[in-house]
Amino acid sequence: MSRISRGCLRCRQRRVKCDQGKPSCQRCINRNENCEGYRDEASIVFRYETDRVIERANAVASFTSSGRKPRRKSWSADLKSDSNSNKSSAAFIDPSNLAEEEIPSFRTPNHPLWTKTIPDHLRPTPEDEAVNLFIGKYVMYPCTETSSPGFLEHLPSLFKDVNVEGRFALRWAVRAAAYADIAKAQNNDRLINKAFQCYGMSLSALGESLSLPGKTPDDYDLMTVVMLDIFETFFIEEPAMRGAHAQGMAQILRLRGPDQIYSPRGWSLFRLAHHRIQKQQLAFNLKPLEDSQHWLDQLDDNAPAVRLEKDAFRISQTCERGRKLQETLTNGSSSAAEVLSLVHELVQLDQEVVSWRQKPEWSFKTLNVSDLPVFDPLVQPLTNNIQLHADLWMAYEWNYHRTARIIGHQQLLNCLEIAMHSSAIHDPVRESLMTLTEKFTSTIRLLADEVLSTVPQTFGDINNLGHLHNQNAAPPQYRSIGGYLLLWPIKIIKGAQFATTRDQKRKAQIVFERIREYTGMKSHLGSLSVI
């Protein structure tokens, strides 16, 4: 599939390269012409240009019991036509519904865990059962007692409203994730094909929704991107596409403007999206968003979730300076004094963010494994100590904070290493740099051990009261979401570019295998999911 041109309208019409200058490109200036502007970024950031996945998403023939052929026009236009063509008929046939031949292979529990059975007239459709199971596994509701803000907590209410024209993108994104989550447990090829079909339809519908002239992206658009990102994290085989919609999230946040944070739902969705964007920036050494500073300046520093984002943003800014300093050190245009200045600045920032977390609401218990009952060998803790936090989300916020610090310290280690190999460095300065190198390496390894000590609680092997989970009973409720929240910290710890020990990388790989198992990455992606 050809690449989409981002040039101005006149350059696209002439089929010449555009420098994308704003407000006018150089070609239009040289021609003394009015530069008529560029494509709306939001209308193209969600195009998936990998032929293999497009083919897989669209090549499901017969997605209804009537055996209709795949449709070639836009999904939203098609559904509009279906719903308006015959007023006397029932509601349109949703292409994300399971066909009759797909339902027999679709297995869900016969009844909820809290009842013995469920009457036939109250039984939900297979599609609704799949979504209910997904929501039960991945949605965490806020808890005022522990200051936990929740995760995807507005998804259930938003999903109830998606049966109206223009909101199908979210409906299909949620069904894609729900079908894929069940398919991984049942090794169901039909269902995973259906999941990819829904994924493709959601991308198409979202692109159409965002391309409407003058439209400001709404809560449904933003939640759709979050759900697509979760789907891609677990079920997309091409490594380059995982997290590809962070750019789209950023563009939607820009278009939604500064007022989005003043309602509970708006703040929750902003936090979800911006949090994911910052993880991408830290993990892949990307430049921090300029807009983040303005967004975060509007927020109260005393709120834990706000402070977490602000600290990560400041660390991301320091990492960006570290990357630039590495380039100038390599070119010989910077000195050891500049390295030491940046080091001391990060140390001061590090002390500040650590001291802020000495407050009671951030407290946790540390238990010796030797003082606890014997764990099942399959879930044996990998550290001598276990951290018990108020809840799963608080454990994750600590791990997010620790992982950001690991990345920040590693950037400075890279600067120190380049500076120490400079021939212009005198021995006393080199000794100072070596001392700092040892200190930062020790800090990284300490932080990695702390992340690993949260694994038992995050997977539900032990609860916040110190009670072990019965491995013969049903899996812990939040085991899947625990795997999702551990994914980023664990991938950083086991990364070859980080100064964690070989033993820590080995332990992180063990945790990663459990993440693959609990989230479906292993059954769908096989060896590809180790990337």
Salt bridges, closest charged atoms under 4 A:
GLU33 OE2 - ARG14 NH2 2.74
GLU36 OE2 - ARG10 NH2 2.97
GLU41 OE2 - ARG6 NH1 2.37
GLU49 OE2 - ARG47 NE 3.99
ASP78 OD2 - ARG71 NH1 2.74
ASP78 OD1 - LYS73 NZ 3.63
ASP82 OD2 - ARG68 NH1 3.51
ASP82 OD2 - ARG71 NH1 2.83
ASP94 OD2 - ARG171 NE 2.55
ASP94 OD2 - ARG175 NH1 3.81
GLU102 OE1 - LYS194 NZ 3.74
GLU153 OE2 - ARG271 NH2 3.31
GLU165 OE2 - LYS80 NZ 4.00
ASP181 OD2 - LYS137 NZ 2.86
ASP218 OD2 - LYS215 NZ 4.00
ASP219 OD1 - ARG256 NH2 2.82
ASP219 OD2 - ARG265 NE 2.84
ASP221 OD2 - LYS215 NZ 2.91
ASP229 OD2 - ARG276 NE 2.66
GLU232 OE2 - HIS245 NE2 2.91
GLU237 OE1 - ARG52 NH2 2.70
GLU237 OE2 - ARG56 NH1 3.54
ASP291 OD1 - ARG254 NE 3.01
ASP301 OD1 - LYS310 NZ 2.37
GLU309 OE1 - HIS274 ND1 2.90
GLU309 OE2 - HIS275 ND1 2.50
ASP311 OD1 - ARG307 NE 3.05
ASP311 OD2 - ARG357 NH1 2.99
GLU320 OE1 - ARG323 NH2 2.63
GLU345 OE2 - ARG321 NH1 2.45
ASP350 OD1 - ARG405 NE 2.62
ASP350 OD2 - HIS409 NE2 3.61
GLU352 OE2 - ARG307 NH2 3.35
GLU352 OE2 - ARG314 NH1 3.00
ASP427 OD1 - ARG430 NH1 3.48
GLU450 OE1 - ARG402 NE 3.07
ASP461 OD1 - ARG479 NH2 3.05
ASP461 OD2 - ARG514 NH1 3.08
ASP503 OD1 - ARG506 NH2 2.79
ASP503 OD2 - LYS507 NZ 3.25
GLU513 OE1 - ARG516 NH1 2.71
GLU517 OE1 - LYS522 NZ 3.85
